[in-house]
Amino acid sequence: MRIQLIGASAIMALATACGSESDTPTAEIDETAPASETPAETQDGAHVFSSEITDADLVQHISILASDEYEGRAPGTPGGDKTRAYLAAEYERIGLEPIGGSYEQAVPIVESTLDPATSSFSMTINGESRDLAYRKDVVFWTKRVEENVSFENSDLVFVGYGIVAPEYDWNDYEGVDAAGKTVVMLVNDPGFATQDPDLFNGNAMTYYGRWTYKYEEAARQGATAAIVIHDTAPAAYGWNVVETSWSGPQVDLQRDDNGASRIAAEAWISNELARDLFTAAGLDLDEQMQAALQDDFAATPMTGITASATLNNAITRSEDANVVGVIRGSEAPDEYVLYMGHWDHLGADARTLDADKIYNGAVDNATGIAAILEIAEQFANNETPPRRSILVASVTAEESGLLGSAYFAEYPPIPLKQIVSGINIDAMLPTPPVKDMIVVGYGASELEDILQEAAAPFARRLTPDPEAEKGYFYRSDHISLAKKGVPMLYADGGLDLVEGGIEAGEAIGNTYRARDYHQPSDEYSDDWPMEAMVDSTQILYDTGAAIAYSSVWPNWYEGNEFRALRDAQRAE
């Protein structure tokens, strides 16, 4: 059987293009050598896996993981436990080795639920106190794992977009002592607001535009609290999403410091409230928004306004696990190519009156887990083993805020500088054959050059994410590694169908989002078209193989927000 790899000449060209940092010669690959043809039985002995990537193998994994028997794969449930057991057994069958004696990397999780009845967020405006209406005016929470958190009379200061980005020569905190203050900021980044392609990344959101970054930066600046002003277009969702997503139980990692390094309160406020507050401070919000688009913006005190808050929380602790295994490289075993996907979904809803209570998560993300298992199987059965190690991570709690991948990045089982690069596979939509492959976060790294080489034999071109302004690159598990500097690729199946074109492809995607996304109807069906998914999986295998069989070290493109992190990491 054929091992489909990018040819040795292409790998050498890519190594030159991506700036190889090793004198080790590229491994010679015998592309005609057969893979092992030893049949591989499933855990129940019913299915025989091929050593190549096939539709039958993908369907086998998807149909099992998305079956009602797995109860929607929620972490901390019997269905989640069953999923982890299935993955560990498949790792062992394929031939992946555990790290540290176990396939499971324990992920401690803490759930904090604000009690709105006894909690409050208020503003003192020119000497008069105003209690903010929870969910109507403000949504607030804390990352500190404490039952009671409070602060009083914290001065407000408007810090524009709240960004410190040396690569863009941008610092909204310049000249500001944020210690003890409540910083108020805009969502997204100046590039989106101006649509200037030379400002940040133009219409495409950068990491600096994400609310997660803004709260983290506020903590680094020593602020007491941070408020993001909601605006539907730059946020990419309405206030209804804010009030439902950030109220109720909030799940996070159990960190060594119990979140003590985070600010006391993180919050969104409505645009209407923001305008009232700016007017009370003698400021015009629209004028301040325009000023914040300039690189010489100076933070502005919101004179006469202070914030106070009391947060009373119920704390619950639990533990789940990532499932991690490795195929050892033959020549450079301490250098790793990472494949990642999240195994979790939303579980079952016993409260619903509907007959179907199980959120099966077939597309999201039984498909991605099936793909990384198939990719691992092909690497494990190649006649010529990869010179570098293949690291496979099925991570937990993505649906709860990328927690499994965040823990993997924060407490990596191997040093992050030894991960050459990584590929994240999340929600592969079943479509008929396509002519393109969507790269979420297009224009980020040299991995795209390798992906293009891998996609060419399948007559597929790379297409930028059509909704780059919504920041999808920052909403899946790869961002946990990217934030630490590791070059990561997030590519998906295309929308330009061979028959029907982009219009037909968009119709399929729109139907899934409107009808099936995060719904019980996200189920596997025997009439799924599998050809494009098989090709996409093969392309992502080939992309990793071009790295695993060579000495190339792909990096972020110059000017990318993560380039400096990677350069410093590699220099350690």
Backbone torsions as a table, in degrees:
resi	resn	phi	psi	omega
1	MET	NA	149.2	-173.5
2	ARG	-81.5	135.5	169.5
3	ILE	-96.2	112.9	-177.1
4	GLN	-87.3	105.4	178.2
5	LEU	-128.3	154.8	171.6
6	ILE	-67.3	137.0	-174.8
7	GLY	-61.8	159.1	-176.9
8	ALA	-60.6	-36.7	180.0
9	SER	-65.3	-38.7	178.4
10	ALA	-66.2	-39.7	179.1
11	ILE	-62.7	-41.2	179.4
12	MET	-63.8	-39.3	178.7
13	ALA	-65.2	-41.2	179.3
14	LEU	-67.0	-37.5	179.1
15	ALA	-60.8	-39.7	177.7
16	THR	-67.6	-44.4	-177.5
17	ALA	-64.2	-36.5	-174.7
18	CYS	-93.9	2.6	173.0
19	GLY	75.2	64.6	179.7
20	SER	-57.6	138.1	-179.8
21	GLU	-110.0	18.6	-177.5
22	SER	-128.7	144.5	175.0
23	ASP	-88.8	-1.7	-179.8
24	THR	-66.5	128.8	-179.0
25	PRO	-67.1	151.3	177.4
26	THR	-64.7	136.4	-179.5
27	ALA	-65.5	136.7	173.2
28	GLU	-74.8	133.1	-177.2
29	ILE	-116.7	125.2	175.3
30	ASP	-88.7	98.3	-174.3
31	GLU	-74.8	-9.1	178.5
32	THR	-96.7	-7.9	-178.3
33	ALA	-67.9	134.2	-178.2
34	PRO	-74.2	146.4	169.6
35	ALA	-75.9	162.6	176.8
36	SER	-58.1	134.0	-179.9
37	GLU	-105.9	19.8	177.1
38	THR	-66.8	124.1	179.8
39	PRO	-59.7	143.0	179.0
40	ALA	-118.8	111.3	-177.3
41	GLU	-86.0	153.2	173.8
42	THR	-75.8	178.8	-178.0
43	GLN	-64.9	-26.3	177.8
44	ASP	-99.8	2.4	175.7
45	GLY	77.5	4.8	-173.5
46	ALA	-85.1	-32.7	-174.8
47	HIS	-114.8	138.5	176.2
48	VAL	-106.0	117.0	-178.5
49	PHE	-78.9	143.1	172.6
50	SER	-82.1	159.5	174.1
51	SER	-81.8	-6.6	175.6
52	GLU	-106.2	172.2	177.6
53	ILE	-83.7	118.9	-176.9
54	THR	-132.3	160.0	177.3
55	ASP	-65.8	-36.5	-179.3
56	ALA	-63.6	-39.9	179.7
57	ASP	-68.3	-44.3	177.8
58	LEU	-59.9	-45.5	180.0
59	VAL	-61.1	-39.4	-179.6
60	GLN	-59.1	-49.3	179.5
61	HIS	-65.3	-45.9	-176.9
62	ILE	-62.2	-46.3	-175.7
63	SER	-65.8	-31.9	176.6
64	ILE	-73.2	-52.9	-174.7
65	LEU	-66.1	-29.4	-179.4
66	ALA	-96.6	11.0	178.9
67	SER	-78.8	159.7	178.1
68	ASP	-60.6	-25.1	-179.7
69	GLU	-59.6	-27.2	-178.4
70	TYR	-95.1	3.0	166.2
71	GLU	53.3	30.7	177.2
72	GLY	83.4	3.4	170.0
73	ARG	55.9	37.7	177.5
74	ALA	-75.6	137.7	175.6
75	PRO	-58.4	144.8	176.1
76	GLY	75.6	14.7	178.5
77	THR	-122.3	165.0	175.5
78	PRO	-56.3	-35.9	177.0
79	GLY	-65.5	-38.3	176.1
80	GLY	-66.6	-41.7	177.5
81	ASP	-61.6	-40.3	179.9
82	LYS	-64.5	-37.7	178.4
83	THR	-64.2	-46.7	179.3
84	ARG	-61.3	-40.2	178.8
85	ALA	-64.5	-40.6	177.4
86	TYR	-61.5	-45.7	-178.6
87	LEU	-64.1	-44.5	179.7
88	ALA	-61.1	-41.2	179.3
89	ALA	-66.1	-39.1	178.0
90	GLU	-68.1	-40.1	175.7
91	TYR	-56.6	-46.6	-178.3
92	GLU	-64.6	-42.7	179.9
93	ARG	-62.5	-42.9	-178.2
94	ILE	-67.7	-33.6	-179.9
95	GLY	113.3	15.4	174.6
96	LEU	-73.3	143.9	177.6
97	GLU	-93.0	143.5	172.1
98	PRO	-72.7	160.5	175.2
99	ILE	-108.9	124.1	-179.4
100	GLY	70.7	24.9	174.4
101	GLY	88.7	-1.3	-179.4
102	SER	-147.3	147.6	174.0
103	TYR	-76.4	-17.1	-174.3
104	GLU	-97.5	131.3	170.9
105	GLN	-105.5	108.0	-176.7
106	ALA	-60.6	135.3	179.3
107	VAL	-120.9	102.9	178.5
108	PRO	-74.6	131.6	-174.3
109	ILE	-124.6	142.2	176.7
110	VAL	-125.7	136.5	178.4
111	GLU	-113.5	126.9	-179.5
112	SER	-119.4	125.5	-179.0
113	THR	-119.7	114.7	179.6
114	LEU	-69.5	137.7	173.7
115	ASP	-94.6	101.1	-176.4
116	PRO	-63.5	-26.8	-176.9
117	ALA	-67.1	-30.2	-177.5
118	THR	-114.1	1.8	179.7
119	SER	-105.8	158.7	-178.0
120	SER	-155.0	155.6	172.4
121	PHE	-138.0	122.2	-175.5
122	SER	-134.5	159.6	174.2
123	MET	-121.1	137.2	169.4
124	THR	-101.1	115.7	-173.1
125	ILE	-115.0	108.1	-178.7
126	ASN	50.6	45.1	174.6
127	GLY	89.8	-9.1	-179.9
128	GLU	-108.9	133.2	-177.4
129	SER	-85.5	138.7	176.6
130	ARG	-131.0	115.9	175.1
131	ASP	-77.9	130.4	179.7
132	LEU	-87.1	139.0	-178.6
133	ALA	-77.3	121.5	-179.2
134	TYR	-63.9	129.8	179.8
135	ARG	78.5	-26.2	175.3
136	LYS	-87.4	-49.1	179.8
137	ASP	-97.4	-37.3	-169.6
138	VAL	-147.5	146.9	166.6
139	VAL	-126.4	128.9	-175.1
140	PHE	-142.0	157.7	-177.0
141	TRP	-162.5	178.2	175.6
142	THR	-137.7	146.5	173.8
143	LYS	-91.6	-3.8	176.2
144	ARG	-77.5	129.9	-177.7
145	VAL	-85.7	76.9	-178.7
146	GLU	-140.2	144.0	179.4
147	GLU	-70.7	-29.3	-177.8
148	ASN	-134.6	121.1	177.5
149	VAL	-131.2	135.5	179.6
150	SER	-153.2	158.9	172.0
151	PHE	-153.4	159.6	-177.1
152	GLU	-135.9	143.9	168.4
153	ASN	51.2	51.7	176.8
154	SER	-90.9	121.3	-178.9
155	ASP	-62.2	138.3	176.6
156	LEU	-88.8	140.2	174.2
157	VAL	-140.4	132.1	179.2
158	PHE	-85.9	121.3	-176.0
159	VAL	-114.5	32.4	177.2
160	GLY	62.8	-121.2	178.5
161	TYR	-92.3	-1.1	177.5
162	GLY	65.0	36.3	-171.9
163	ILE	-113.3	136.6	167.7
164	VAL	-123.0	105.2	-173.6
165	ALA	-133.1	90.4	-177.0
166	PRO	-57.4	-36.0	-177.3
167	GLU	-67.7	-20.2	175.2
168	TYR	-103.8	6.9	-177.9
169	ASP	53.7	51.1	-172.8
170	TRP	-132.6	129.3	178.6
171	ASN	-149.0	97.5	179.5
172	ASP	-70.9	-15.1	-179.0
173	TYR	-98.2	4.8	-177.3
174	GLU	-58.6	128.0	178.8
175	GLY	78.2	6.7	-177.2
176	VAL	-107.6	131.2	168.2
177	ASP	-98.6	99.9	-174.2
178	ALA	-83.9	-4.1	-176.4
179	ALA	-56.3	126.1	177.2
180	GLY	79.5	-2.3	-175.5
181	LYS	-98.8	163.7	171.5
182	THR	-104.1	113.3	-177.4
183	VAL	-89.9	137.6	-179.1
184	VAL	-115.6	132.8	-173.0
185	MET	-147.5	165.8	-179.8
186	LEU	-91.8	153.9	177.4
187	VAL	-85.3	157.2	-178.4
188	ASN	69.6	-155.3	-177.4
189	ASP	-138.4	169.9	-174.7
190	PRO	-62.0	-25.5	180.0
191	GLY	-61.9	-41.5	179.2
192	PHE	-66.5	-42.9	-176.3
193	ALA	-63.6	-35.9	-176.9
194	THR	-95.0	-21.0	-172.9
195	GLN	59.9	22.5	178.6
196	ASP	-85.5	114.1	-176.7
197	PRO	-64.4	-16.7	179.9
198	ASP	-94.1	0.5	179.2
199	LEU	-110.1	116.1	-169.5
200	PHE	52.3	-120.2	179.3
201	ASN	-120.0	32.0	178.0
202	GLY	62.2	-134.7	-178.1
203	ASN	-63.5	-29.1	-178.2
204	ALA	-75.8	127.7	-179.9
205	MET	-66.4	139.2	170.4
206	THR	-97.5	173.3	178.5
207	TYR	-61.4	-28.9	-179.7
208	TYR	-65.2	-17.8	178.8
209	GLY	-84.1	-13.0	-176.4
210	ARG	-78.6	140.6	179.5
211	TRP	-60.0	-32.5	179.5
212	THR	-59.6	-45.9	178.4
213	TYR	-60.1	-43.8	-173.8
214	LYS	-61.6	-41.7	177.9
215	TYR	-69.2	-38.1	178.6
216	GLU	-64.5	-42.1	-179.7
217	GLU	-66.8	-38.0	177.5
218	ALA	-59.3	-39.9	177.5
219	ALA	-65.1	-41.6	178.6
220	ARG	-62.8	-29.5	-179.3
221	GLN	-83.0	-6.0	177.3
222	GLY	87.2	14.6	-179.4
223	ALA	-67.9	158.1	175.2
224	THR	-85.0	-40.8	-179.3
225	ALA	-146.3	162.3	179.5
226	ALA	-139.7	136.4	-179.0
227	ILE	-123.9	128.1	172.9
228	VAL	-103.1	131.4	178.4
229	ILE	-82.5	123.5	-179.4
230	HIS	-74.7	139.9	173.4
231	ASP	-150.8	122.7	-167.5
232	THR	-59.9	-48.4	-174.8
233	ALA	-62.5	-53.8	179.7
234	PRO	-70.5	-25.6	177.2
235	ALA	-77.0	-28.8	-177.8
236	ALA	77.5	13.4	173.2
237	TYR	-157.8	157.0	-176.9
238	GLY	-81.7	175.0	178.8
239	TRP	-61.5	-28.8	179.3
240	ASN	-60.3	-33.7	177.6
241	VAL	-69.8	-40.2	179.3
242	VAL	-61.9	-49.3	-174.1
243	GLU	-69.1	-26.3	177.7
244	THR	-89.1	-36.1	-174.9
245	SER	-75.7	-33.0	-175.3
246	TRP	-107.4	11.1	170.5
247	SER	-109.5	165.7	-176.6
248	GLY	77.0	-166.5	-177.2
249	PRO	-60.3	132.5	176.2
250	GLN	-115.5	123.8	-173.7
251	VAL	-103.4	137.5	180.0
252	ASP	-149.0	171.9	174.9
253	LEU	-72.9	148.1	169.6
254	GLN	-82.5	104.4	-176.1
255	ARG	-94.2	159.5	-176.0
256	ASP	-58.2	-34.6	-177.4
257	ASP	-96.8	9.9	-178.4
258	ASN	55.2	31.4	176.6
259	GLY	76.3	13.3	-177.4
260	ALA	-62.3	-24.2	-179.0
261	SER	-80.8	-7.5	179.8
262	ARG	-86.6	163.1	178.1
263	ILE	-69.3	161.5	-175.6
264	ALA	-66.4	-37.2	-179.3
265	ALA	-144.2	136.6	172.9
266	GLU	-112.7	140.2	-172.8
267	ALA	-152.2	154.1	163.7
268	TRP	-111.2	144.6	168.2
269	ILE	-124.1	153.5	179.6
270	SER	-68.9	156.9	179.2
271	ASN	-63.8	-36.1	179.8
272	GLU	-63.1	-46.3	178.2
273	LEU	-62.7	-41.6	-179.8
274	ALA	-57.7	-43.0	-179.9
275	ARG	-63.4	-39.5	176.9
276	ASP	-61.6	-43.9	-177.5
277	LEU	-66.5	-42.0	-179.9
278	PHE	-64.9	-40.8	178.0
279	THR	-62.0	-42.1	179.6
280	ALA	-63.9	-27.7	179.1
281	ALA	-88.0	4.3	-179.6
282	GLY	78.0	23.7	-177.8
283	LEU	-120.6	157.0	174.2
284	ASP	-109.4	119.6	-174.7
285	LEU	-59.9	-42.3	-178.8
286	ASP	-62.6	-40.0	177.6
287	GLU	-66.0	-39.9	179.0
288	GLN	-67.7	-35.0	176.8
289	MET	-63.7	-39.8	177.2
290	GLN	-66.6	-41.5	179.4
291	ALA	-62.6	-34.4	-177.4
292	ALA	-69.3	-10.4	179.2
293	LEU	-83.3	-7.2	-177.1
294	GLN	-97.3	144.6	-177.8
295	ASP	-72.7	-10.6	175.4
296	ASP	-101.8	19.5	178.7
297	PHE	-55.9	139.6	176.2
298	ALA	-117.8	130.0	179.6
299	ALA	-55.8	146.6	-173.6
300	THR	-122.4	120.8	175.1
301	PRO	-63.6	139.5	175.6
302	MET	-94.6	78.1	-169.7
303	THR	-56.2	133.8	175.8
304	GLY	88.9	3.2	-177.8
305	ILE	-124.1	130.9	173.4
306	THR	-129.1	156.6	179.9
307	ALA	-115.4	146.7	173.5
308	SER	-139.1	148.4	180.0
309	ALA	-152.9	150.2	171.5
310	THR	-129.7	126.2	-179.7
311	LEU	-122.6	115.6	176.5
312	ASN	-108.5	122.4	-170.0
313	ASN	-124.2	145.9	167.7
314	ALA	-97.4	127.5	-174.2
315	ILE	-109.4	130.0	176.0
316	THR	-129.5	133.9	-179.8
317	ARG	-113.8	144.6	178.1
318	SER	-152.1	-178.6	-179.5
319	GLU	-144.8	138.5	172.5
320	ASP	-132.2	-160.0	-176.6
321	ALA	-156.8	141.2	161.5
322	ASN	-78.6	154.5	177.2
323	VAL	-116.7	115.4	-168.6
324	VAL	-128.1	135.0	176.3
325	GLY	-146.9	167.5	-174.4
326	VAL	-141.6	142.9	166.9
327	ILE	-103.1	115.8	-173.2
328	ARG	-71.0	133.7	176.9
329	GLY	-71.6	153.4	-175.7
330	SER	-83.0	-28.8	-174.8
331	GLU	-121.1	-34.1	-179.0
332	ALA	-129.9	67.1	-174.2
333	PRO	-66.6	-17.1	179.6
334	ASP	-92.1	9.2	172.2
335	GLU	-114.2	134.4	-168.0
336	TYR	-126.6	140.1	167.1
337	VAL	-106.5	122.5	-172.3
338	LEU	-99.3	132.9	166.5
339	TYR	-115.9	130.0	-173.5
340	MET	-134.5	145.8	172.0
341	GLY	-161.0	154.7	-179.3
342	HIS	-95.2	136.4	-177.4
343	TRP	-91.9	-15.2	-172.1
344	ASP	-84.7	158.4	168.4
345	HIS	-142.0	-154.4	-167.2
346	LEU	-94.4	-4.1	176.7
347	GLY	78.5	-144.1	-178.4
348	ALA	-125.3	149.6	-179.7
349	ASP	-112.5	98.9	-178.0
350	ALA	-70.6	-15.7	-176.2
351	ARG	-79.7	-22.5	-174.9
352	THR	-70.8	148.4	176.4
353	LEU	-89.2	-6.0	178.9
354	ASP	-68.6	153.3	-179.1
355	ALA	-66.8	-37.3	-178.9
356	ASP	-94.1	109.2	-176.5
357	LYS	-103.5	-5.4	-172.0
358	ILE	-101.4	126.5	174.4
359	TYR	-90.0	92.6	-168.2
360	ASN	-70.6	-29.2	177.5
361	GLY	60.3	50.7	179.9
362	ALA	-68.7	-55.4	175.7
363	VAL	-68.9	-43.1	-173.6
364	ASP	-113.0	90.1	6.1
365	ASN	-139.9	42.4	173.9
366	ALA	-59.7	-31.5	179.1
367	THR	-64.2	-44.8	-178.9
368	GLY	-65.4	-39.7	178.4
369	ILE	-67.1	-41.5	176.6
370	ALA	-58.5	-40.5	-178.5
371	ALA	-65.3	-44.9	-178.3
372	ILE	-70.7	-29.7	174.8
373	LEU	-66.5	-42.5	178.8
374	GLU	-65.5	-40.3	177.6
375	ILE	-63.2	-45.2	177.8
376	ALA	-60.6	-40.2	-179.8
377	GLU	-62.1	-40.8	-179.9
378	GLN	-68.3	-43.4	176.6
379	PHE	-59.6	-43.2	-176.0
380	ALA	-66.4	-25.2	-176.0
381	ASN	-102.7	0.8	178.3
382	ASN	-64.3	139.3	177.0
383	GLU	-61.1	-40.5	176.2
384	THR	-100.1	111.2	-177.9
385	PRO	-69.5	154.0	177.8
386	PRO	-65.1	146.6	179.6
387	ARG	-73.7	-28.5	175.5
388	ARG	-102.9	161.5	179.5
389	SER	-78.8	149.5	175.6
390	ILE	-106.8	117.8	-178.8
391	LEU	-103.4	123.7	-177.4
392	VAL	-115.1	122.8	-177.0
393	ALA	-128.0	112.3	171.1
394	SER	-97.2	109.8	-168.9
395	VAL	-102.4	153.8	-177.5
396	THR	-97.4	167.4	167.1
397	ALA	55.7	34.4	172.1
398	GLU	-65.7	-40.7	-177.4
399	GLU	-68.1	-14.3	178.2
400	SER	-98.4	9.9	178.2
401	GLY	115.9	35.2	175.4
402	LEU	62.1	33.2	-170.5
403	LEU	-71.0	-40.7	-179.1
404	GLY	-63.3	-44.8	178.5
405	SER	-69.2	-34.2	177.3
406	ALA	-62.6	-41.1	178.8
407	TYR	-67.7	-41.1	177.2
408	PHE	-57.4	-41.1	-179.6
409	ALA	-75.0	-34.2	-178.6
410	GLU	-76.9	-34.9	-178.5
411	TYR	-129.8	66.1	-171.8
412	PRO	-67.8	141.6	177.8
413	PRO	-69.6	-18.3	172.6
414	ILE	-136.6	154.5	-178.4
415	PRO	-57.7	136.4	-176.6
416	LEU	-62.0	-31.2	-179.7
417	LYS	-65.3	-17.1	179.1
418	GLN	-90.5	-5.7	173.0
419	ILE	-85.0	109.7	-175.4
420	VAL	-63.4	-43.8	177.3
421	SER	-173.9	170.8	-177.6
422	GLY	-142.3	157.5	178.5
423	ILE	-127.6	125.4	178.0
424	ASN	-103.7	133.2	179.1
425	ILE	-121.1	118.8	-173.6
426	ASP	-142.3	115.1	171.4
427	ALA	62.4	76.6	177.0
428	MET	-88.5	112.2	-176.1
429	LEU	-77.9	128.4	178.2
430	PRO	-71.7	120.1	178.7
431	THR	-137.0	162.3	167.7
432	PRO	-63.2	174.8	-178.5
433	PRO	-53.4	143.1	-176.9
434	VAL	-125.9	165.4	-178.7
435	LYS	-108.8	3.7	-177.5
436	ASP	-142.2	176.0	175.9
437	MET	-143.3	121.4	-176.0
438	ILE	-80.4	130.6	174.5
439	VAL	-107.1	112.0	178.3
440	VAL	-78.5	125.0	-173.1
441	GLY	81.2	32.5	-177.7
442	TYR	-52.8	140.0	179.8
443	GLY	90.4	18.8	-174.3
444	ALA	-95.1	-42.8	-170.4
445	SER	-148.5	167.7	178.8
446	GLU	-69.3	-9.8	173.5
447	LEU	-60.3	-28.5	179.2
448	GLU	-65.6	-33.0	177.4
449	ASP	-65.0	-40.0	179.0
450	ILE	-69.8	-41.1	177.7
451	LEU	-60.5	-41.0	179.4
452	GLN	-61.0	-42.0	176.9
453	GLU	-61.8	-39.3	-178.7
454	ALA	-72.0	-32.8	-177.1
455	ALA	-79.3	-24.5	-174.1
456	ALA	-56.9	-44.6	179.6
457	PRO	-62.2	-16.8	178.9
458	PHE	-98.3	10.2	180.0
459	ALA	56.2	41.3	179.0
460	ARG	-121.9	132.4	178.9
461	ARG	-99.6	161.4	176.4
462	LEU	-87.3	136.9	-179.8
463	THR	-123.6	129.7	176.3
464	PRO	-63.6	152.7	174.7
465	ASP	-53.6	120.6	-176.3
466	PRO	-69.2	-13.0	178.5
467	GLU	-125.1	53.2	-175.2
468	ALA	-61.9	-25.9	-178.6
469	GLU	-67.4	-16.4	-178.6
470	LYS	-87.6	-4.4	172.4
471	GLY	68.4	35.5	-178.9
472	TYR	-62.7	-24.7	178.4
473	PHE	-60.4	-25.7	-176.2
474	TYR	-98.8	13.4	-174.2
475	ARG	-121.0	13.0	176.3
476	SER	-131.6	174.0	-165.0
477	ASP	-63.1	-26.1	-178.2
478	HIS	-60.9	-26.8	-176.5
479	ILE	-64.7	-26.3	178.9
480	SER	-62.1	-37.4	177.5
481	LEU	-80.8	-38.2	180.0
482	ALA	-59.7	-40.2	180.0
483	LYS	-62.3	-21.1	177.3
484	LYS	-93.5	-3.8	177.2
485	GLY	110.5	-16.8	-174.8
486	VAL	-70.2	124.5	177.4
487	PRO	-62.0	125.7	-176.7
488	MET	-129.3	147.1	179.5
489	LEU	-120.4	133.9	174.6
490	TYR	-127.4	99.0	-179.2
491	ALA	-119.0	150.3	-174.5
492	ASP	-134.9	169.0	175.1
493	GLY	-61.0	157.2	-175.3
494	GLY	-85.1	178.5	178.3
495	LEU	-117.2	-11.8	-177.4
496	ASP	-88.6	91.8	-175.9
497	LEU	-69.8	143.8	175.7
498	VAL	-58.0	-40.0	176.2
499	GLU	-116.3	107.5	178.9
500	GLY	116.2	-19.8	174.4
501	GLY	68.5	-161.4	-175.0
502	ILE	-65.6	-37.8	-178.6
503	GLU	-58.9	-44.0	179.7
504	ALA	-68.7	-38.2	178.9
505	GLY	-65.9	-42.7	178.1
506	GLU	-64.3	-34.1	178.3
507	ALA	-62.9	-40.8	177.8
508	ILE	-64.0	-46.3	179.8
509	GLY	-63.5	-42.4	-180.0
510	ASN	-65.3	-38.2	178.5
511	THR	-64.2	-42.7	179.2
512	TYR	-62.4	-47.0	-178.1
513	ARG	-63.9	-39.7	-176.2
514	ALA	-77.7	-34.0	-171.8
515	ARG	-105.1	-37.5	-166.2
516	ASP	-115.4	-24.5	-175.2
517	TYR	-61.7	124.0	-179.0
518	HIS	55.1	37.2	176.8
519	GLN	-128.1	158.6	176.5
520	PRO	-59.2	-19.9	-178.5
521	SER	-77.0	-4.5	174.9
522	ASP	-76.2	79.0	-175.2
523	GLU	-125.1	154.5	175.5
524	TYR	-74.5	142.7	175.5
525	SER	-132.2	144.1	-179.7
526	ASP	-63.9	-14.9	-179.7
527	ASP	-94.6	11.0	175.2
528	TRP	-59.3	132.4	169.5
529	PRO	-76.7	127.7	-171.1
530	MET	-110.7	-10.4	-171.3
531	GLU	-60.6	-45.3	-178.8
532	ALA	-65.7	-36.9	179.8
533	MET	-67.3	-39.7	176.4
534	VAL	-61.7	-46.5	179.9
535	ASP	-62.9	-42.0	179.1
536	SER	-61.8	-42.0	178.7
537	THR	-63.4	-41.7	178.8
538	GLN	-64.7	-40.8	179.2
539	ILE	-61.9	-41.8	179.6
540	LEU	-71.3	-32.5	170.3
541	TYR	-61.1	-49.7	-177.5
542	ASP	-61.5	-35.6	177.7
543	THR	-62.7	-47.8	177.4
544	GLY	-66.0	-35.3	-179.7
545	ALA	-65.4	-35.3	178.3
546	ALA	-61.7	-27.1	178.1
547	ILE	-89.4	-42.6	-175.4
548	ALA	-68.3	-28.0	-179.5
549	TYR	-97.9	13.8	-177.7
550	SER	-135.5	-173.9	177.0
551	SER	-113.8	15.6	-178.0
552	VAL	-70.0	144.2	175.1
553	TRP	-121.6	86.5	178.9
554	PRO	-61.3	147.8	-179.7
555	ASN	-128.8	170.3	168.9
556	TRP	-66.3	149.4	175.5
557	TYR	-63.7	152.7	174.4
558	GLU	-55.9	136.0	179.8
559	GLY	91.4	-11.9	177.3
560	ASN	-69.4	148.4	-175.1
561	GLU	-65.8	-16.2	-177.9
562	PHE	-103.8	-1.8	-175.9
563	ARG	-62.4	-46.3	-177.4
564	ALA	-63.2	-37.2	177.6
565	LEU	-61.3	-44.4	-178.6
566	ARG	-67.9	-41.8	-179.7
567	ASP	-61.1	-42.6	178.7
568	ALA	-67.5	-37.9	179.9
569	GLN	-63.6	-44.2	-178.9
570	ARG	-70.4	-23.7	-178.7
571	ALA	-83.3	-10.6	-177.6
572	GLU	-62.3	NA	NA
